[in-house]
Amino acid sequence: MTPLDEWAEVVCLEFGLPAGSVNTRLILDLAKDVAHGVDRPAAPLTAYLLGLAVGRGQPVEAAAARISELAAGWDASRA
């Protein structure tokens, strides 16, 4: 088990989430897309927003895919 996997398991257990319920690769790929397509500090913010969306019933895979699409189309000149 990697330190990342171990950390995810500890946090899941702390909050009563099923162990192994986190798709680490999906979240890391999303963070990479946002960090490179929008801005580096947007990555943790986006992970949080993904969690809010999932908590409100959005399927995690669909929400992550949509956010990645938004990041891919982001115009960096907006900043």
Backbone as numpy.savetxt, mean C-alpha at the origin, in Angstrom:
# Nx Ny Nz CAx CAy CAz Cx Cy Cz
11.72 -16.73 7.61 10.87 -15.56 7.61 11.77 -14.32 7.61
11.46 -13.38 6.73 12.24 -12.14 6.65 11.82 -11.21 7.79
12.66 -10.22 8.10 12.25 -9.25 9.11 10.94 -8.53 8.73
10.75 -8.27 7.46 9.52 -7.62 7.01 8.31 -8.51 7.27
8.43 -9.79 6.94 7.33 -10.72 7.19 7.05 -10.85 8.68
8.12 -10.91 9.46 7.96 -11.02 10.91 7.27 -9.78 11.46
7.69 -8.60 11.00 7.07 -7.35 11.43 5.58 -7.33 11.09
5.24 -7.70 9.86 3.84 -7.72 9.44 3.03 -8.67 10.33
3.60 -9.80 10.65 2.90 -10.77 11.49 2.67 -10.22 12.90
3.68 -9.58 13.47 3.56 -9.00 14.81 2.47 -7.92 14.83
2.48 -7.04 13.83 1.48 -5.98 13.79 0.08 -6.57 13.58
-0.04 -7.56 12.72 -1.33 -8.21 12.52 -1.85 -8.80 13.82
-1.00 -9.51 14.52 -1.40 -10.11 15.79 -1.80 -9.05 16.81
-1.08 -7.95 16.83 -1.37 -6.87 17.77 -2.78 -6.31 17.57
-3.24 -6.28 16.33 -4.54 -5.68 16.03 -5.61 -6.71 15.69
-5.32 -7.98 15.98 -6.32 -9.02 15.77 -6.60 -9.35 14.32
-5.64 -9.06 13.46 -5.79 -9.39 12.05 -5.22 -10.78 11.81
-5.78 -11.54 10.89 -5.27 -12.88 10.64 -3.81 -12.84 10.17
-2.99 -13.68 10.77 -1.59 -13.78 10.34 -1.57 -14.18 8.87
-0.69 -13.56 8.11 -0.60 -13.86 6.68 -1.66 -13.18 5.85
-2.40 -12.26 6.44 -3.47 -11.60 5.69 -2.96 -10.40 4.88
-1.69 -10.09 5.00 -1.13 -8.93 4.32 -0.38 -9.39 3.07
-0.72 -8.79 1.95 0.00 -9.06 0.71 1.13 -8.03 0.62
2.25 -8.39 1.22 3.39 -7.48 1.31 3.86 -7.02 -0.05
3.96 -7.91 -1.00 4.45 -7.57 -2.34 3.53 -6.53 -2.98
2.23 -6.70 -2.85 1.27 -5.76 -3.43 1.50 -4.35 -2.86
1.66 -4.26 -1.56 1.84 -2.95 -0.92 3.18 -2.33 -1.30
4.23 -3.15 -1.33 5.55 -2.62 -1.71 5.57 -2.16 -3.16
4.93 -2.91 -4.03 4.86 -2.50 -5.45 4.07 -1.20 -5.59
2.99 -1.07 -4.84 2.21 0.16 -4.87 3.06 1.33 -4.39
3.77 1.14 -3.28 4.62 2.21 -2.75 5.69 2.61 -3.75
6.26 1.64 -4.45 7.27 1.93 -5.47 6.66 2.75 -6.60
5.49 2.35 -7.08 4.83 3.08 -8.17 4.58 4.53 -7.77
4.10 4.73 -6.56 3.79 6.08 -6.10 5.06 6.89 -5.86
6.06 6.27 -5.23 7.31 6.98 -4.95 7.98 7.45 -6.23
7.91 6.62 -7.28 8.56 6.98 -8.54 7.67 7.84 -9.44
6.35 7.65 -9.34 5.45 8.37 -10.22 4.93 9.69 -9.68
4.93 9.82 -8.36 4.37 11.03 -7.75 5.45 11.74 -6.95
5.77 11.18 -5.80 6.78 11.77 -4.92 7.07 10.75 -3.83
8.31 10.67 -3.41 8.71 9.67 -2.43 7.85 9.71 -1.16
7.63 10.89 -0.56 6.80 10.92 0.65 5.34 10.51 0.43
4.93 10.46 -0.81 3.55 10.04 -1.09 3.35 8.55 -0.87
4.43 7.77 -0.84 4.31 6.32 -0.70 3.68 5.90 0.63
4.20 6.34 1.79 3.55 5.91 3.03 2.14 6.50 3.19
1.94 7.71 2.72 0.61 8.30 2.76 -0.37 7.45 1.95
0.07 7.02 0.79 -0.78 6.22 -0.08 -1.09 4.86 0.53
-0.10 4.26 1.19 -0.35 2.98 1.86 -1.44 3.15 2.93
-1.38 4.26 3.64 -2.41 4.56 4.64 -3.78 4.74 3.96
-3.81 5.50 2.88 -5.07 5.72 2.17 -5.63 4.42 1.62
-4.75 3.54 1.15 -5.18 2.22 0.69 -5.86 1.48 1.84
-5.26 1.55 3.02 -5.86 0.90 4.19 -7.24 1.45 4.51
-7.39 2.76 4.41 -8.71 3.36 4.64 -9.72 2.87 3.61
-9.30 2.82 2.35 -10.21 2.36 1.29 -10.62 0.90 1.52
-9.67 0.08 1.88 -9.96 -1.34 2.13 -10.86 -1.46 3.36
-10.60 -0.65 4.38 -11.45 -0.67 5.56 -12.89 -0.27 5.27
-13.08 0.48 4.22 -14.43 0.88 3.81 -15.04 -0.06 2.77
-14.36 -1.18 2.54 -14.95 -2.21 1.69 -14.38 -2.37 0.30
-13.42 -1.55 -0.09 -12.82 -1.71 -1.41 -11.93 -2.95 -1.42
-11.97 -3.75 -2.47 -11.05 -4.89 -2.57 -9.61 -4.39 -2.70
-8.70 -4.95 -1.92 -7.34 -4.45 -1.87 -6.65 -4.47 -3.23
-6.82 -5.55 -3.99 -6.15 -5.65 -5.28 -6.65 -4.59 -6.25
-7.96 -4.40 -6.29 -8.55 -3.41 -7.19 -8.15 -1.99 -6.79
-8.17 -1.71 -5.50 -7.81 -0.37 -5.04 -6.33 -0.09 -5.32
-5.47 -1.06 -5.06 -4.05 -0.87 -5.33 -3.79 -0.67 -6.82
-4.47 -1.44 -7.65 -4.30 -1.30 -9.10 -4.75 0.09 -9.56
-5.84 0.57 -9.03 -6.34 1.89 -9.42 -5.37 2.99 -8.98
-4.84 2.87 -7.77 -3.87 3.86 -7.30 -2.62 3.83 -8.16
-2.16 2.65 -8.53 -0.98 2.55 -9.41 -1.25 3.21 -10.75
-2.47 3.04 -11.27 -2.84 3.72 -12.52 -2.80 5.23 -12.36
-3.33 5.71 -11.25 -3.30 7.15 -10.99 -1.86 7.66 -10.92
-1.00 6.90 -10.26 0.42 7.30 -10.13 1.10 7.31 -11.48
0.78 6.33 -12.33 1.40 6.24 -13.65 1.02 7.44 -14.52
-0.17 7.95 -14.31 -0.64 9.09 -15.11 -0.40 10.43 -14.44
0.26 10.43 -13.30 0.46 11.66 -12.55 1.39 12.59 -13.30
1.03 13.83 -13.37 1.85 14.86 -14.00 2.71 15.52 -12.93
3.99 15.23 -12.92 4.89 15.74 -11.89 4.98 17.27 -11.89
4.57 17.89 -12.98 4.64 19.36 -13.03 3.57 20.01 -12.16
2.63 19.21 -11.64 1.58 19.75 -10.76 2.18 20.31 -9.48
3.29 19.75 -9.06 3.88 20.14 -7.76 4.45 21.55 -7.82
